[in-house]
């Protein structure tokens, strides 16, 4: 009797194992980060020209000058995960905390070739290359990991409000006036916004590091 049903039992046992493995993988799926679009974000941080976009939003091409006088473009960040923010060197309130937290991220990500950092000044009229260099030296910025950039104020303004969705307008009488926020913006290798984090909050920095790991599994899976 056993010999008669042995093959049949083995057949059902084999497919039962496969079914359980598939069911387990479906139940324990890897977490995935949301892709953020302008319509998802506080309208105060978004230019009116893009406020209602709900798909296909990506960081636009850019070209700025970093603390070493080098031209930095989107090509320097191509195929990378990166964290972007907006600041100015003479900011007395939230910027020192934000930059200390960027230094923390730099240290935590020092040996990770998949992740870079990018800080844009919102006061290019003050933050020249020389000023940014002095600030970078003071903060211990690693030039290979982290760029502090300056450039045309109009270009920074539009990139901040139409791509990163992270800067408020200031005095409406002054064209391209920018009031930066505490937001750190997580960008994936497809140039999509994948998260916003309070750059003054260490718990958010820990969450950001965890979310970077989630993106790495999505874009740089281990073979």
Residue pairs with C-beta under 8 A, 6 or more apart in sequence:
30 214
30 217
30 218
31 214
32 214
32 218
33 186
33 188
33 194
33 195
33 211
33 214
33 215
33 218
34 40
34 194
34 195
35 57
35 192
35 193
35 194
36 57
36 165
36 192
36 193
36 194
36 195
36 196
37 53
37 54
37 55
37 57
37 193
38 46
38 50
38 51
38 52
38 53
38 54
38 57
38 162
38 165
39 51
39 52
39 53
39 54
40 54
41 165
41 196
43 51
44 168
45 161
45 165
45 166
45 167
45 168
45 181
45 183
46 161
46 162
46 165
47 158
47 161
47 162
49 162
50 57
50 162
57 192
57 193
58 163
58 190
58 191
58 192
59 74
59 159
59 163
59 164
59 187
59 191
59 192
59 193
60 74
60 159
60 162
60 163
61 73
61 74
62 73
62 74
62 155
62 159
62 163
63 71
63 72
63 73
63 151
63 155
64 71
64 72
64 73
64 120
64 149
64 150
64 151
64 155
64 156
65 71
65 72
65 129
65 149
65 150
65 151
66 72
66 129
66 132
66 143
66 147
66 148
66 149
67 129
67 132
67 133
67 135
67 136
67 141
67 143
67 147
67 148
67 149
68 129
68 133
68 143
69 129
72 118
72 147
72 149
74 191
76 116
76 147
77 116
77 118
77 187
78 189
79 189
80 114
80 115
80 116
80 189
81 114
81 115
81 116
81 186
81 187
81 188
81 189
81 212
81 215
81 216
81 219
82 115
82 116
82 117
82 118
82 186
82 187
83 102
83 105
83 115
83 116
83 117
83 118
83 184
83 185
83 186
83 187
83 208
83 212
84 117
84 118
84 119
84 120
84 164
84 166
84 184
84 185
84 187
85 98
85 102
85 118
85 119
85 120
85 166
85 180
85 183
85 184
85 185
85 199
86 119
86 120
86 121
86 122
86 156
86 160
86 164
86 166
86 167
86 178
86 180
86 181
86 183
87 95
87 98
87 99
87 119
87 120
87 121
87 122
87 180
88 95
88 121
88 122
88 123
88 126
88 127
88 180
89 95
89 121
89 123
89 126
89 127
89 131
89 132
89 135
90 123
90 126
91 180
94 182
94 199
94 200
97 199
97 200
98 182
98 184
98 199
98 200
99 119
99 139
101 184
101 199
101 200
101 202
101 205
102 117
102 119
102 139
102 146
102 184
102 199
103 139
103 140
103 141
104 202
104 205
105 117
105 205
105 208
105 209
106 117
106 140
106 141
106 142
106 145
106 146
108 209
109 115
109 117
109 145
109 209
109 212
110 142
110 145
114 216
114 219
114 220
115 212
116 145
116 146
116 147
117 145
117 146
117 147
118 146
118 147
118 149
119 146
119 147
119 148
119 149
120 149
120 150
120 156
120 159
120 160
121 127
121 132
121 148
121 149
121 150
121 156
122 156
122 160
122 167
122 178
122 179
122 180
123 178
124 150
124 151
124 152
124 153
124 156
125 153
127 135
127 150
128 150
129 150
132 148
132 149
132 150
135 141
135 148
136 143
136 146
136 148
141 148
153 176
153 178
154 176
156 178
157 167
157 176
157 178
160 166
160 167
160 178
160 180
161 167
161 169
164 185
164 193
165 185
165 193
166 180
166 181
166 183
166 185
166 196
167 178
167 179
167 180
167 181
168 178
168 179
168 180
168 181
169 177
169 178
169 179
170 177
170 178
170 179
171 177
182 198
182 199
182 200
182 201
183 196
183 197
183 198
183 199
184 196
184 197
184 198
184 199
184 204
184 205
184 208
185 193
185 195
185 196
186 193
186 194
186 195
186 196
186 197
186 208
186 211
186 212
186 215
187 193
187 194
188 194
188 215
188 218
188 219
189 219
194 211
194 215
195 208
195 211
197 204
197 205
197 207
197 208
198 204
199 205
